[in-house]
């Protein structure tokens, strides 16, 4: 069982990005992983903007990153890039806060014109922070994320069919990375290719 940190970089209290992440969290928990959710918008604004890691809530967020085996990063796409709120959090973390971790990037937006933001805006920063393996990311159109009557998230059917294998591949990559972590010199990418 891996420990996963699921981070929403949306500033909205009614965020479709956050709803998507909680949906993904449930699938990962069903795989046997322990998932911790972090909504960046709930962190205290002053200490977040000042990168004040002595603030208890900011220190706790940094600790959640340290303890995680894997991280799911979700963001709405604004002006062809990830949110400024997410950028603020990533900037206050240590340079290699993702070292040794498996990361799944997810993005939401109103148009397919933003699809490339996952690979051209988000993936490079995650890699620069030392992520051991950034798995295939995914972009979901806002209009394909809905709410059920019970308050849960409902994805458009085809979106769910396409997203599930991405989430499952992230889960499998975590399992491989945790197994490979005990073997010095094993390259996770090579190990993943061998299991494909």
C-alpha positions in Angstrom: 0.0 0.0 0.0 1.4 3.4 -1.0 0.7 6.7 0.6 -0.6 9.2 -2.0 -1.0 12.9 -1.7 -3.8 14.3 -3.9 -3.3 18.0 -4.5 -5.9 20.3 -5.9 -4.5 23.6 -7.2 -7.9 25.1 -7.9 -8.8 28.4 -6.2 -12.6 27.7 -6.5 -14.8 26.4 -3.7 -17.0 24.7 -6.3 -14.1 23.3 -8.3 -14.6 20.7 -11.0 -10.8 19.9 -10.6 -11.3 19.1 -7.0 -14.4 17.0 -7.7 -12.3 15.1 -10.4 -9.5 14.5 -7.9 -11.8 13.2 -5.2 -13.2 10.8 -7.8 -9.7 9.6 -8.7 -8.9 9.3 -4.9 -11.7 6.8 -4.5 -10.4 4.7 -7.3 -6.9 4.8 -5.8 -8.2 3.9 -2.4 -10.0 0.9 -4.0 -6.6 -0.2 -5.2 -5.5 -0.3 -1.5 -3.6 2.9 -1.4 -3.9 5.4 1.5 -4.9 8.8 0.0 -4.5 12.2 1.7 -6.3 15.2 0.0 -4.8 18.7 0.0 -6.8 21.6 -1.4 -4.3 24.4 -1.7 -7.0 27.1 -1.5 -7.6 26.1 2.1 -4.0 27.0 3.2 -3.6 30.4 4.9 -3.0 33.0 2.1 -0.5 35.2 3.9 2.0 32.4 4.9 1.4 30.7 1.5 2.3 33.8 -0.4 5.3 34.6 1.9 6.5 30.9 1.6 6.4 30.9 5.4 7.1 27.2 6.2 7.1 28.0 9.9 3.3 28.4 9.7 1.8 25.1 11.1 -0.6 24.6 8.2 2.2 25.3 5.6 4.6 23.0 7.5 1.9 20.3 7.5 1.5 20.6 3.7 5.3 20.3 3.2 5.3 17.2 5.5 2.5 15.6 3.5 4.7 15.9 0.4 7.7 14.4 2.3 5.7 11.4 3.5 4.0 10.6 0.2 5.1 7.8 -2.1 3.1 9.2 -4.9 1.5 12.6 -5.7 -1.6 13.4 -7.9 -1.5 17.0 -9.0 -4.7 18.5 -10.3 -5.1 22.0 -11.8 -7.5 24.0 -13.9 -5.8 25.4 -16.9 -5.7 29.2 -17.0 -4.1 31.0 -20.0 -2.5 27.7 -21.2 -0.8 26.9 -17.9 -1.5 25.5 -14.5 -3.0 27.8 -11.8 -1.1 30.5 -10.0 -2.3 29.0 -6.7 -0.6 25.7 -7.6 2.5 27.6 -8.7 2.7 29.4 -5.3 2.6 26.0 -3.5 5.2 24.4 -5.7 7.5 27.5 -5.3 7.6 27.2 -1.5 8.4 23.5 -1.5 12.1 22.4 -1.4 13.7 22.2 -4.9 13.5 18.4 -5.0 10.3 17.9 -3.0 9.2 15.2 -5.5 12.5 13.3 -5.5 11.8 9.5 -5.6 8.1 10.0 -6.1 5.7 8.8 -8.7 3.5 11.7 -10.0 0.2 11.8 -11.9 -0.6 15.2 -13.5 -4.3 16.0 -14.2 -5.8 19.1 -15.7 -9.3 20.4 -16.4 -10.4 23.2 -18.7 -13.2 24.5 -20.9 -11.6 23.7 -24.3 -9.5 21.0 -25.9 -7.2 23.9 -26.9 -5.7 23.5 -23.4 -4.9 19.7 -23.7 -1.1 20.3 -24.2 -0.8 22.3 -20.9 -0.3 19.0 -19.1 2.8 18.1 -21.0 4.2 21.5 -21.8 3.4 23.5 -18.6 2.9 21.0 -15.8 5.2 18.1 -16.6 8.4 20.1 -16.9 8.0 21.6 -13.4 7.2 18.2 -11.8 10.3 16.7 -13.5 12.5 19.6 -12.3 11.4 18.9 -8.8 13.0 15.5 -9.0 9.9 13.2 -9.6 11.1 9.7 -10.1 8.4 9.0 -12.7 5.8 11.3 -14.1 3.1 9.0 -15.5 0.9 9.7 -18.4 -1.2 12.8 -17.5 -4.7 13.5 -18.5 -6.9 16.5 -19.4 -10.7 16.5 -18.7 -13.1 19.0 -20.1 -15.1 20.8 -17.4 -18.4 19.9 -19.0 -17.6 16.2 -18.6 -17.4 16.5 -14.8 -20.8 16.5 -13.1 -22.5 16.0 -9.8 -24.8 13.2 -8.7 -27.8 13.8 -6.5 -25.9 12.4 -3.5 -23.2 15.0 -4.0 -20.7 12.6 -5.6 -18.9 13.1 -8.8 -20.1 11.8 -12.1 -17.9 11.7 -15.2 -19.2 11.6 -18.7 -19.1 7.9 -19.6 -16.3 8.0 -22.3 -14.2 10.3 -20.1 -14.4 7.7 -17.3 -13.5 4.9 -19.7 -10.4 6.9 -20.8 -9.4 8.1 -17.4 -9.6 4.8 -15.5 -6.6 3.2 -17.3 -4.5 6.3 -16.7 -5.3 6.1 -12.9 -4.7 2.4 -12.9 -1.3 2.8 -14.6 -0.3 5.3 -12.0 -1.3 2.8 -9.3 0.7 0.1 -11.0 3.7 2.5 -11.4 3.6 3.2 -7.6 3.6 -0.6 -6.9 6.6 -1.1 -9.2 8.4 1.9 -7.8 7.9 0.7 -4.2 9.2 -2.7 -5.2 12.1 -1.3 -7.2 13.0 1.1 -4.3 14.3 -1.8 -2.3 16.7 -2.8 -5.2 19.6 -0.4 -5.7 20.2 0.6 -9.3 16.8 -0.5 -10.7 15.4 2.1 -13.1 11.7 2.4 -12.6 11.1 3.3 -16.3 12.8 0.1 -17.3 10.9 -1.9 -14.7 7.6 -0.4 -15.9 8.4 -1.2 -19.5 9.1 -4.8 -18.5 5.7 -5.1 -16.9 3.8 -3.6 -19.8 
